[in-house]
Amino acid sequence: MIYRVILLLLVSLYLPVAFGKPVEIPGPPFDPPGPPSTPPGLAKKVIGFTVLHTNDHHGRFWANSDGEYGMAARKTLIDQIIAEVQAEGGDVLLLSGGDINTGVPESDLQDAEPDFIGMELLGYDAMAVGNHEFDNSRDILSWQQTLVSFPFLSANIYDETTDTRVFNSHATFAINGLTIAVIGLTTEDTPIKANPDNMVGLVFKDPKSEAAALIPEIMKEEKPDLVFAVTHMGHYANGNSGNNAPGDVALAEFLDEGMLDLIVGGHSQNPVCVNPDGTYSDFAPGEPCVPDMKNGTYIVQAEDWGKYLGRADFEYLKGELTLTNYTLIPVNLLDEDGNVIGEPIEPNAEVIDILQPYQDAGSELLDVVIASSDGRLEGDRAVVRSQQTNLGRLIATAQSAFIQGAEFGVMNSGGVRASIEAGEIAYREVLTVQPFGNTVAEAKMTGSEVAAYLAQVATQTNVGQNGGYPQFAGVTMTVDCEAQTVEITDLGGRGFNEAETYTFSIPSFSAAGGDGYPVLGDVIDSGFVDAQVLADYMADTLGGVVKVADFEPLGELTFINSLNDQGCELSAP
């Protein structure tokens, strides 16, 4: 809490204007106009326009320490493209696939205020509502909408009581004489991907069915020339989404051919560059990218963090839309030798001036060193979601030590967002690892209940593909993936007895059903944020010195009847 109080004081010193945050949740702030139909003469000539897009911004309003990405450089690039396109008689539409929130502490502790202010400066026209927009409380989400003039779009999020949409379903734009309707759609996985407490009273309906019903209504009432979708559903090659909810490919194939012209996506955080058979190509920054097309619908996505600006150049003639050029433009990304890939992009001075106070306020607090580590603490997404790691165990240990009398800790790997390198550890690194602001909860169960619970948690399949893979501290057991059972031999050094009662720590997110965990109704929420618990454990309990060997997994978990010895995998991926 003290970190947040100090930060707010710093922001008040740096910023000339303070923004109020209303508690009441207003209705949708954007009422899309109904532009006129295409003038008759335009049907006979080629109309050119360009769609620019990003997705999964995750708080990266500022360039990283190597000068990569950042909204100021992106502004320069956008302005250059707009000037070029307009000089040739075209026009530009700028879209975001959502997930503006959560990722770096300078943004997180300021509720993504600099990010939305930056989006307004860059001229975004619309964004999809992403699952991480619900990492904050609903009053914060409503306040964020007041910072911008463009709409937050989602046609499939409903109020449970009134059965009405919470956000605008679509917006229509007049682009170079064309009328383009843009609908918004959000993944059905949101209730298990974001904090369930922030979604009470909301229903996430099937986005495919919502689109199938909405598009004919729009065509009848507004008669657009084209229909696009800005989505936060994920792109999975040839629709193979695994444990994830169906994504953009499933959406395109569900609709009648020709109903949807373009999907600008997000959520899976991958560059959608495909081979002729629909599998992913080996794309690298600066190389050509062929976007996906399914059932007559172009599908694009630009990885994440603003690393790339997607550029799609279109021509429209006699009712037919043709993609003439597509590029993922790297935004000051560096190659292995530290050289900028492509042309260096000079950051926009005005954006720098406006966002600098936010960066300064956050940095002054977050650069305080709280501990040091004698080795790398592993939290990379691909690793922590597929095996036990020292960082996963450190977090679970910190949380179980925080809960008085806890024998063990359970930590969902989806809540571990980065590694920590050897050396000094500032509060910044801690918040980058755990950016969501979840709290630590206490649960009590009998041994038999623990066995049943851990069986559900530990036997989640699709190792490496979802955040439900659990990291444990204080647990020794054998997991039978085929039988979906566990044989526990020790909890916290007490052995194991089905009749005894055990206490364990669990993130509030997981206790509420997040990442597909069983809902635990009888837990005590400490109210203490996970990142703060981890920071205090490293600074106080460990005396500011983290010895990675103390948290290395030592084979306490054994997986049997599985193709993977680190988790449950019942069929080849």
N, C-alpha and C positions, 0 to 999 in steps of 0.2 A: 504493500500500500504506500509506503514512504517513497518508493521510486516514482509512483504515479503522481503523488502530490508535488514532488520536486519538479517533475517534468511539466506539469501544468503551470507551475510558477515560471519555469523557463520559457514556455511558449508565450505566456502573457508578456514577458519582457521583449521577446523577439518580434511578435506580431503586432502590427498597428491596429488590427481589427479583430475583435473576438466574435465568434459565432455562437449563437444560442442554440440549445438542443431541446426542442419541445418534447415533452413526455407523451402527449397525445399523439396517436397514430392517425395521420390524415389519410384521406382517400387517395387514389392514384393522382399524382400531380400533373399528369400530362394527358390532355384530351386531343388525340390526333385529329387533325383537320381532314376533310375529304376533298382532295384536289380534283380538278376537273378531268374528264376523260381525255385521252390523247387526241389532239387536233387532227382532223382528217388528213392533212397534207403529210404528217409525219409517218404515216403508214407506208409511204412510197420511197422513203430515203433511209440510208443507213444511219443509225443513231449510235454514237459511241459514248461510253461512260466507264467509270472505274470504281471498283469496290476495294477499299482498304480495310484491313482487319487485324485485330490482335485478340488474345484471350488469356485467361489465367494470369492476370497481372500480379496478383499476390503481393501487393505492397511495394513493388519495385519502382517507386516514383523517382528515385535517385540512382545515378550510375553506381556500379560496384567499384571496389577499390582499384580495379584495372581499367576503369573508364568505359566498361561495356554497358550497353543499353541505357536506360534512363529516359525519362519523359522529355527532357530538354532536347536531346539529340533526335528523338522520335518526332518532335514538333518540327524541327528543321527539315527532316525527310518528308513529312506530310506536306508541309508548305511547298517544297520543291515539286512534288508530284502534282499537287493541285494546280500550281502555276503552269506546269507542262501540259496537263490534260486540258485545262481551260483554254490555253493558247491554241490548242488543236480543235477547239469547238466542243469538247466533252465536258463532263461534270463528274463529281466524286461523291461517294457515300462512304462514311467511316463508321464501322461497326465493331463492337466488342462481344466476345463470347462469354463474358462474365467472370466471376471469382476475382473481383477487385480486392477483396479483403484477405487479410491474414498471410503473413510471410516473413516480414522483417520488422524488427522491434520499433524502428522510428515511425513506421506506419501504424503498427498494431496499437501502440500506446496512445496514438492520436486518432484512433477509430477511422483510419484511412482518409482522414480529412485532406491531407496533401494530395492523395491519389485522385480523389474526385475533383478537387480544384484543378489538378493537372489535366484531367480528361476534358474538363470544360474549356481550358485554355487551348487544348489540341483540337477541339471542334468535333467531338464524337456526336454522332446522330442518334444512336440507340445502343442499348446493351441488353444481353440476356441476364436474367437473374440466376446467379450461380449458387451452388449449395453453401459455399463459404460466405455468402452474404448473410447467412443465418448464424455465423459464429458469434456475432454480437446480438444484443437484445433487440427486439423489434422497434423500440423507440429510436435506437441508434440507426437502424436501417431506414426508418422514415426520415430521420434528420439528414442522412446522406443524400436522399433524393432531393432535398431542398437546396443542396449545394450545386446542382447542375440543372440545365434547361432541357436535357434530352431525357427520353423515357426509359425506365426500367421495364423490360417486357417479359411476361410469362403468362401464357394462356392456360396453363394447367395447374396453377396454384389457387386453391379455393378456400374461402372461409367456411369452416365446418358447419357453422350455425345457419348462415344465410344462403349457402351454396352459390355464392357470387365470387367472381375473380377478385383476387387481392391486388393484382397489378394489371396494367393495360395488356390486353391480349396481342395488340399489334399497333403499328403506326404506319402511315402512308406518306410517301415522299414524292415530290415532283422533281425528277432528275432528267435534265436535258430534254424536257418535253414528254417524258414517260412518267406514268404513275406506277410506283413500285410499293407494294404492301410488304411489310416486314413483320412476321409474327415471332413471338418469343416462346421458348419451351425450356423447361428445367427438368433435370434427371429425377426419376422416381426414387432414386437412392438417397435423396436429400435427407429424409428422416433418420437414416443410419450413417450419413456422412457428416452431418453437422450436429450441433448441440440440440438434442430433442427438446430441451426446456424452452428453446426459442421458437419452437414450431407448434406449441400448444394451440389448438383451435384451427390448424391448417390441414388441408387435404391435398396431397400431390397426386393428381389423376394421371392416367396413362397419356403421355404426350402424343403418341401416335393417333389415338382415337380423337383427342382434342383437335389436332391439326386436321384430321379428315373431316370433322364437323365444321370447323371454323373457316377453312379455305373456301368452300362453296358459299358460305354466308358473305364473306368479303367480296367474292367475285360478283355476287348478285347485287349487293348494296353499293359497292364502290367501283366495281369494274376496272381493276388495275390491269396494266399491261403485263406485269410480272409479279410473282409472289416469291419472296425470299423468307428464309427462317434464320434467326439468330438463336443458337441453342447452347445449352450447357448440359450435354448428354454423353459426350465422348464419341470418338471414332474408333471402331474395332474392325480390323481388316475382315472383309466379307461377312460382317455381322457377328463374328465370334466374340461375344462379350464376356464369356465365362460367368463368374459370379456377379458381374456388374449388370445393372439394368440395361435394357436395349438402348443402343445409341443411334447415331445419325444414319448409319447404313440401314438399320432396321426401320427407321422412320421413312427413308426414301423408298424402300421396297414395300412398305405397308400401303403407301398412297398409290392412287392411280397414276400411271405414267403421265407426266406433264403437269400434274397439279402443283408441283414445287420446282422452281427453277434453280435455286441455289440454297445451300445450307452453309452458314458461317458458324463453325462449331467451337467447342471448348470442352474442358473437363478431363479428357484423357491426357492432355498436355504432350501431344506428339505432333511432329510435322506430318501432315497428311500428304505424303508423296508416295505414289503407288506404281507398281508394275502393271502390265496389261492384264495379269490374272487377279488383280485386286490385292495382292500381298504388298507389304511395305518395301519400298526401294531403299538402298543404302544412301540416304541423303546426307550430305555434309554441307555446312555453311558455304554459301556462294555457288553451289552447284544447282543445276536445273531441277525443278520439282514439277511433277505431273500430278495434279489433284485427282481425287477419286470422282467417279461418276457412276451413279446407280439409278437405274430406272428413269433416266432422263434428267437426273438432278446432279448438278455439280456439288461437291462437298470439299470444303477447305478448312484448315486449322493451322495455326502458326506457333506451335509448341507452347511456350509460356514466357512470362516475365518481361515481355516486350523485347525479347532477343531478336525477333524478326518482325518486320511489318509485311503482312501479306498484301500483295497487289494482284488484283484480277481485272484485266482489261476486257471489256465486252463490246460486241456489236449486236444491234437489234435491227432486224429487217423483216417486214411482213410477218410479224408474229413469232419469228424464230430468234432465239438467243444463242450467240456463238461466243465462246471464250477464245479470244485471239492471243492472249499472253497471260502467263501466270508466273509470279516470282515470289519467293520468300527472301526479302531483303534483310541481310544481317545488319544489326544496328551496333556498329563499332565492336563487333565480336573479334576476338583475337585468335590467331592460329597458334600452333605449338611453340613457335619462335617468338611469340609476343607481338606479331605484326597484325594490324587491322586487316580483316578480310574485306575486300572490296574497297570502295572509296571511304576515307575517313569522313565522319559527319560532325560538323561543328555544333555544339549544343546551343540552343536558342537562348539568348541573353535574358529575355523577358521571363521565360519560364524559370531560369536559374534564379533570378532576383526574387520571384514570388515564392518559390519553394525552398529557397535557402534557409529562411527562419525555422522551418519545420525540421530540416536536416540538422541545423545547429542545436536546436533545443533537444532533440533526441540524442544526438551524439554526445553532448556534454555529460549526460547521465549514464548512457549506456557504455561508455568507454572505461568506466570504473572497473578495475581488475578485482575479482572476488576470489580467484583461486588459480592454481596452475596444475597441469597434468604432465606426467612423465611419458605419455604416449598418446596415440590417436584413439579417440573414443568413437566407435563405428556406429553411424546412424544413417548411412546412405540408404535411400528408398529401396533399391533392389536387394540390398543385403539384409536390412533390418526386418523386411517383410518375408524373409525366407529362412532365417536362422537366428538362434540366440546370439546376442552381441553384448560386448562389455557396456556400451552406452544404454542399451535396453535394460540390462540388469542394474546398472547404476540408478536409473530413474525408478525402476520398481523397488529397489532397495531404499532409496530416499523416501519414497512415499510410504513404504511399510514402516520405516523407522519413525516417520512423522505420526502415524496412527499408533497411539499408545496400546501396547500389548499385542500388536499384530505379529503373527507368525510368518506371513508371506505377503507378497505383492504381485498383482497382475497388471500389466501395462499393454495396451493395444499398440501395435507397431505403427498404426496410422497416425498416432500422436507424436511420433518421432520424425522430425522433418529435416534433420541435417546431422552431419558429423561434427565433432570438435577436435581440432588438430592439437598436437602436443604443444605445450608452452602455456603462456598466460591465458586465462579464461576471463573475459569480461562479461558483464551481464548481457551484453549484446548477443554473444554466442548462445547463452542459455535460452534467451527468448527466440532465437532463430530455430533452436531445436524444438522448443515447445511454445508455439506462437498462439495457440487457440484460446488461452485463458480458461481452460477447464479447471475445475476444482478437484481436490482429493477427497474421496469418500471412504467411509468405514463400513465393512460388512461382517456379519457374524453368521456362521452356519455350523451345523453338526458335521462330523466327518463324512457321513453318508451324503449329505447335501453338497458338501464340497466336492466329493467325487463326481456326483452327477453334474455339477456346474462346470468343473474343469474338463469333463468329458465333452461337453458341448463346445467349450472354448478352444480346447487343444486339438479337436478333430476337424476344424475348419479346413476345407480343401482349397485347391488352387494356390499352393504355396508361392509366395512372391507376387501375387496378383492383387491382394487386397490388404487393407489396413487392419483386418481382424486377426492376423497372425499374432499370437500373444508372446510377450516377453515376461519371464518369470523371475522372481527372487524368492529364495527359501523353499523351493519346491523340488522334490526328487520323485520321479514317477516314470512309469512305462505307459505309453499311449498306444492302444491298439486301434489303428485307423479304420480297419475294416469292420470291427465289432463296435466302434465308436464308444470305447470304454477306456478307463484309466485305472492303473494299479499304483496307488500312492504308497511310498515307503517312508517318506519323511516330510514334515512341514515345520520349518523353522527350528529344526533340531529337537523336536518333541516326538519324533516317530509319527505314527498315525494310528488312530483308533476311530472307527465309524461312529462310536457313541459320544466321543468328546466334542467340545465346542471349540471352534477356531475363529480367529479374527484376521481379516486381511484388508489390504488397501486396494482400491479400484478407482480409476478416474470417473468423475461424475458422468462424463460423456458415455463411457462404457456401461455404467450402472443403469443408465437410462435407455440402453438398447443400441447405442451407437456402434458402428462397424459390425453390426449383426450379432452383438453379444446378447445373451438372455437378459431381459429386464429384471432388475433387482428392486423390488418395491420397498424392502425394509432395510434401508441404508441410512447412515448418518453423514450428511454432507458437511465437511469441516468448514467450507467457505474459503479455504486457502487455495490460491491459484497454484497450479502444478509447477510453473517455472519458478515461482518464488520458493516453493518447497525444495526444488532441486538446488537453487542457488544457496539457500540457507544450509542445506545439508553439506554442500561442498565447502562453503566458507566456515561453517561452525563445527559441525560434527567431524568433518575430515580435517579441520584445521587449515583449510586453504590448500591442501595438498592431495591431489587425486592420483592414487597409484593404480594404474589400469589393471595390473595383475590381480588385484583384489576383486575385480569384477568380471574376470574372464570366465566364460562357461566351462565347466569341468565334466561335462557328460551327465549332468543330473537328469536330463530328459532323454528317453529312449523311445523312438518311434518304430513300431513293428507293423507288418502287413501294409507297407507303404513303398512306393517307388522312390521315395526321398527319405533319407535318414535324418533330416532336419525338420520334417513336418509331414502332414498328411497329403499324399498325392496318389490317388487311386487309378489314374490313367495318365498316359503320356500327354504333356502339354501340346 
